[in-house]
């Protein structure tokens, strides 16, 4: 039996990656699919663990050769994408795959996989809180944070196209709500 796809998307700083990491620590039948990016690693990130880190040139070559089920050029020469080979291998083994992707990318994957994919939008309580979280992270320059806030407004406008919206005002509540949504999806064919 083929596995299912669970896609989590959110504006940067909404807590999506934290929620995914906490979900993966639970005893759920999920495998994480590592995305590819052309951005440099942050902090202690390692190639093949958090992301597959590719140069912008290599990323463009893989796009040209059709290696992605979705990709976005989020900022000039700053690409993120999901490798087709990573996802298809796990699905064909009957594994359920959880993806951490850009909002537009999530919508593109849903078009490809239809009812075999669940879209969950992790929403910050407010733009002000989102800005505060990004500043507290301490990993981005003020101009990068400003770009992320600007992009967040657009991404929030797409939330209604998702199957479920989880507001991350309290991490534990958002995590539990997300797990309930995923369990319901996995147990209903």
The 8 nearest C-alpha neighbors of each residue, nearest first, counted from 0:
[[1, 93, 2, 91, 92, 90, 94, 3],
 [0, 2, 93, 91, 90, 92, 3, 94],
 [3, 1, 93, 90, 95, 94, 0, 91],
 [4, 2, 95, 115, 116, 96, 90, 5],
 [3, 5, 116, 96, 95, 97, 115, 117],
 [6, 4, 97, 117, 116, 96, 98, 118],
 [5, 7, 98, 118, 97, 117, 119, 99],
 [8, 6, 119, 99, 120, 98, 118, 100],
 [7, 9, 120, 102, 100, 101, 99, 121],
 [10, 8, 121, 120, 13, 122, 102, 11],
 [9, 11, 151, 13, 12, 154, 8, 122],
 [12, 10, 13, 9, 147, 151, 133, 14],
 [11, 13, 133, 14, 129, 132, 10, 15],
 [14, 12, 123, 11, 15, 10, 9, 122],
 [15, 13, 17, 12, 16, 18, 167, 121],
 [14, 16, 18, 17, 13, 121, 19, 9],
 [17, 15, 19, 18, 14, 20, 99, 13],
 [16, 18, 20, 14, 19, 15, 21, 170],
 [19, 17, 21, 15, 16, 20, 174, 22],
 [18, 20, 16, 22, 21, 17, 23, 15],
 [21, 19, 23, 17, 22, 18, 16, 24],
 [20, 22, 18, 24, 23, 19, 17, 25],
 [23, 21, 19, 25, 24, 20, 18, 178],
 [22, 24, 20, 25, 21, 19, 29, 27],
 [25, 23, 21, 22, 20, 26, 27, 19],
 [26, 24, 22, 23, 27, 21, 28, 20],
 [25, 27, 24, 28, 23, 22, 29, 21],
 [26, 28, 29, 25, 23, 22, 24, 182],
 [29, 27, 95, 26, 30, 94, 96, 23],
 [30, 28, 95, 96, 27, 97, 31, 94],
 [31, 29, 96, 97, 95, 32, 94, 28],
 [30, 32, 97, 96, 33, 98, 29, 23],
 [33, 31, 98, 97, 96, 34, 86, 30],
 [32, 34, 50, 31, 49, 35, 51, 48],
 [35, 33, 81, 50, 80, 51, 32, 36],
 [34, 36, 51, 80, 50, 79, 52, 81],
 [37, 35, 79, 52, 78, 38, 53, 51],
 [36, 38, 53, 55, 78, 54, 77, 52],
 [39, 37, 36, 77, 40, 52, 78, 53],
 [38, 40, 41, 37, 52, 36, 53, 54],
 [39, 41, 44, 38, 42, 45, 52, 43],
 [42, 40, 44, 43, 39, 138, 38, 45],
 [41, 43, 44, 40, 138, 45, 39, 137],
 [42, 44, 41, 45, 40, 49, 46, 48],
 [45, 43, 40, 41, 42, 49, 46, 48],
 [46, 44, 48, 49, 47, 43, 40, 50],
 [47, 45, 51, 48, 52, 50, 49, 44],
 [46, 48, 51, 50, 49, 45, 33, 52],
 [49, 47, 45, 46, 50, 33, 44, 51],
 [48, 50, 44, 45, 47, 33, 46, 51],
 [51, 49, 34, 35, 47, 33, 48, 46],
 [50, 52, 35, 47, 46, 34, 36, 53],
 [53, 51, 36, 46, 50, 37, 35, 39],
 [54, 52, 37, 58, 57, 36, 51, 55],
 [53, 55, 37, 57, 56, 58, 52, 38],
 [56, 54, 58, 37, 57, 76, 59, 53],
 [57, 55, 59, 54, 58, 60, 53, 37],
 [58, 56, 60, 54, 59, 55, 53, 61],
 [57, 59, 55, 61, 60, 56, 53, 54],
 [60, 58, 62, 56, 57, 61, 55, 63],
 [59, 61, 57, 63, 58, 62, 56, 64],
 [60, 62, 64, 58, 66, 63, 59, 65],
 [63, 61, 59, 65, 64, 60, 66, 58],
 [62, 64, 60, 61, 65, 59, 66, 58],
 [63, 65, 61, 62, 66, 60, 67, 59],
 [66, 64, 62, 63, 67, 61, 68, 83],
 [65, 67, 61, 83, 64, 82, 62, 68],
 [68, 66, 82, 83, 69, 81, 65, 80],
 [69, 67, 83, 81, 82, 108, 66, 70],
 [70, 68, 67, 104, 80, 81, 107, 108],
 [71, 69, 80, 79, 104, 81, 67, 78],
 [70, 72, 73, 79, 78, 80, 104, 69],
 [71, 73, 78, 74, 77, 75, 76, 79],
 [72, 74, 71, 77, 78, 75, 79, 76],
 [73, 75, 77, 72, 76, 78, 71, 146],
 [74, 76, 77, 72, 73, 78, 55, 71],
 [77, 75, 55, 78, 74, 72, 37, 73],
 [78, 76, 74, 75, 37, 72, 38, 73],
 [77, 79, 72, 37, 36, 71, 73, 76],
 [80, 78, 36, 70, 71, 35, 72, 37],
 [79, 81, 70, 35, 69, 34, 67, 71],
 [80, 82, 34, 67, 69, 68, 35, 83],
 [81, 83, 67, 84, 85, 66, 68, 80],
 [82, 84, 67, 68, 86, 85, 66, 87],
 [83, 85, 87, 82, 86, 88, 66, 67],
 [86, 84, 82, 83, 88, 87, 32, 89],
 [85, 87, 83, 89, 88, 84, 90, 32],
 [86, 88, 90, 84, 89, 85, 91, 83],
 [89, 87, 91, 86, 90, 85, 84, 92],
 [88, 90, 92, 94, 86, 87, 91, 93],
 [91, 89, 2, 87, 93, 94, 92, 1],
 [90, 92, 93, 1, 88, 89, 87, 2],
 [93, 91, 89, 90, 94, 88, 1, 2],
 [94, 92, 2, 1, 90, 91, 0, 89],
 [93, 95, 2, 90, 89, 92, 96, 30],
 [96, 94, 2, 3, 29, 4, 30, 90],
 [95, 97, 30, 4, 29, 31, 5, 94],
 [96, 98, 5, 31, 6, 4, 30, 32],
 [97, 99, 6, 32, 100, 7, 5, 31],
 [98, 100, 7, 8, 6, 97, 16, 101],
 [101, 99, 8, 105, 98, 104, 7, 102],
 [100, 102, 104, 8, 103, 105, 9, 99],
 [101, 103, 8, 105, 104, 154, 9, 100],
 [104, 102, 106, 105, 101, 107, 71, 154],
 [105, 103, 107, 101, 106, 102, 69, 100],
 [106, 104, 108, 102, 107, 103, 100, 101],
 [105, 107, 109, 103, 104, 108, 110, 102],
 [106, 108, 104, 110, 105, 109, 69, 103],
 [109, 107, 111, 105, 110, 106, 112, 104],
 [110, 108, 106, 113, 112, 111, 107, 116],
 [111, 109, 107, 108, 113, 112, 106, 105],
 [110, 112, 108, 109, 113, 107, 68, 116],
 [113, 111, 109, 115, 116, 110, 108, 114],
 [114, 112, 109, 115, 110, 116, 111, 108],
 [113, 115, 116, 112, 117, 109, 3, 110],
 [114, 116, 3, 113, 112, 4, 117, 2],
 [117, 115, 4, 114, 112, 5, 113, 109],
 [116, 118, 5, 6, 4, 162, 119, 115],
 [119, 117, 6, 162, 161, 7, 5, 163],
 [120, 118, 163, 7, 164, 6, 162, 161],
 [119, 121, 164, 8, 9, 7, 122, 158],
 [122, 120, 9, 165, 166, 164, 15, 8],
 [121, 123, 166, 167, 165, 120, 9, 13],
 [122, 124, 13, 167, 125, 166, 129, 168],
 [123, 125, 168, 166, 167, 122, 128, 126],
 [126, 124, 128, 127, 123, 129, 122, 130],
 [125, 127, 129, 128, 130, 123, 148, 124],
 [128, 126, 130, 125, 129, 131, 124, 132],
 [129, 127, 131, 125, 130, 126, 132, 124],
 [128, 130, 126, 132, 127, 131, 12, 123],
 [131, 129, 127, 133, 128, 132, 126, 134],
 [130, 132, 128, 134, 129, 133, 135, 127],
 [133, 131, 135, 129, 134, 130, 12, 128],
 [132, 134, 130, 136, 12, 135, 131, 129],
 [133, 135, 131, 136, 132, 137, 130, 144],
 [136, 134, 132, 137, 133, 131, 138, 130],
 [137, 135, 133, 134, 138, 132, 139, 12],
 [136, 138, 135, 134, 139, 133, 140, 132],
 [137, 139, 136, 140, 41, 134, 133, 42],
 [140, 138, 143, 137, 144, 141, 134, 133],
 [139, 141, 143, 142, 144, 138, 137, 134],
 [142, 140, 144, 143, 145, 139, 134, 146],
 [141, 143, 145, 144, 140, 146, 139, 147],
 [144, 142, 146, 140, 145, 141, 139, 147],
 [143, 145, 147, 141, 146, 142, 148, 139],
 [144, 146, 142, 148, 143, 147, 141, 149],
 [147, 145, 143, 149, 144, 148, 150, 142],
 [146, 148, 144, 150, 149, 145, 151, 143],
 [149, 147, 151, 145, 150, 146, 144, 130],
 [148, 150, 146, 147, 151, 152, 145, 153],
 [149, 151, 147, 153, 148, 152, 146, 154],
 [152, 150, 154, 148, 10, 153, 149, 155],
 [151, 153, 155, 150, 154, 149, 156, 148],
 [154, 152, 156, 150, 151, 155, 157, 149],
 [153, 155, 151, 156, 157, 152, 102, 150],
 [156, 154, 152, 158, 157, 153, 151, 10],
 [155, 157, 153, 154, 158, 152, 159, 151],
 [158, 156, 154, 155, 159, 160, 153, 102],
 [159, 157, 155, 160, 161, 156, 120, 154],
 [158, 160, 161, 157, 156, 164, 162, 163],
 [161, 159, 158, 157, 162, 106, 118, 163],
 [160, 162, 118, 159, 163, 158, 119, 120],
 [163, 161, 118, 119, 117, 160, 164, 159],
 [164, 162, 119, 161, 120, 118, 165, 180],
 [165, 163, 120, 119, 121, 166, 122, 158],
 [166, 164, 121, 122, 120, 173, 167, 163],
 [167, 165, 122, 123, 168, 121, 124, 173],
 [166, 168, 173, 123, 169, 122, 170, 165],
 [167, 169, 124, 166, 170, 123, 173, 172],
 [170, 168, 172, 167, 171, 173, 166, 174],
 [169, 171, 173, 172, 167, 174, 168, 18],
 [170, 172, 174, 173, 169, 175, 176, 18],
 [173, 171, 175, 174, 169, 170, 176, 167],
 [174, 172, 167, 170, 176, 171, 175, 177],
 [173, 175, 171, 177, 172, 176, 18, 170],
 [176, 174, 178, 172, 177, 173, 171, 179],
 [175, 177, 173, 179, 178, 174, 172, 180],
 [176, 178, 180, 174, 175, 179, 173, 181],
 [177, 179, 181, 175, 176, 180, 182, 174],
 [180, 178, 176, 182, 177, 181, 183, 175],
 [179, 181, 177, 183, 178, 182, 176, 184],
 [182, 180, 178, 184, 183, 179, 185, 177],
 [183, 181, 185, 179, 184, 180, 178, 186],
 [182, 184, 180, 186, 181, 185, 179, 187],
 [185, 183, 181, 182, 187, 186, 180, 117],
 [186, 184, 182, 183, 187, 181, 188, 3],
 [185, 187, 183, 184, 182, 188, 181, 180],
 [188, 186, 184, 185, 183, 182, 181, 115],
 [187, 186, 185, 184, 115, 114, 183, 3]]
